[in-house]
Amino acid sequence: MKLKVKQIKSGVGQVPAARATLRALGLKRIGHEVIKEDRPEIRGMVQAVRHLVVVEEVK
């Protein structure tokens, strides 16, 4: 299974760790979507920036 992660809020004004996590997920701007493997590492990254992203499960 995979996760579709979409950035819905800006990283500007966020703590540097949150901005770095967005970049590590491959997100660059509002509205940008990436598809990632459903792994514990990715789930943890999404949890850290849950206020900036929306996540859907993709089969």
C-alpha positions in Angstrom: 0.0 0.0 0.0 1.1 3.6 -0.6 0.3 7.0 0.9 -0.5 10.1 -1.1 0.7 13.1 0.8 -0.5 16.6 -0.3 0.8 19.8 1.2 -2.1 22.1 2.1 -0.3 24.8 4.2 2.9 26.7 3.8 6.1 25.8 5.6 7.0 29.5 5.9 7.0 30.5 9.5 7.2 26.9 10.8 10.0 25.6 12.9 13.1 24.5 10.8 12.5 20.9 11.6 9.0 21.0 10.1 10.3 22.7 6.9 13.1 20.1 6.7 10.5 17.3 7.1 8.4 18.7 4.2 11.5 18.8 2.0 12.5 15.2 3.0 9.0 14.1 2.0 9.6 15.7 -1.4 7.0 18.4 -0.9 7.9 21.8 -2.4 4.8 24.0 -2.5 1.1 24.2 -1.5 -0.9 21.7 -3.6 2.1 19.5 -4.4 1.4 15.8 -4.0 3.8 12.9 -3.7 3.2 9.1 -3.4 5.3 7.3 -0.8 5.5 3.8 0.5 3.5 3.1 3.6 6.4 2.6 6.0 6.9 3.5 9.7 9.5 6.1 8.8 7.1 7.9 6.4 4.2 7.6 8.8 6.4 9.3 11.5 7.4 12.1 9.1 3.7 12.7 8.2 2.8 12.7 11.9 5.4 15.4 12.5 3.9 17.8 9.9 0.2 16.7 10.2 -0.9 20.3 10.5 0.6 21.1 7.0 -0.4 18.0 5.0 -3.3 15.7 4.1 -2.8 12.0 3.6 -4.8 9.4 1.7 -4.1 5.7 1.3 -3.6 4.5 -2.3 -3.8 0.9 -3.4 
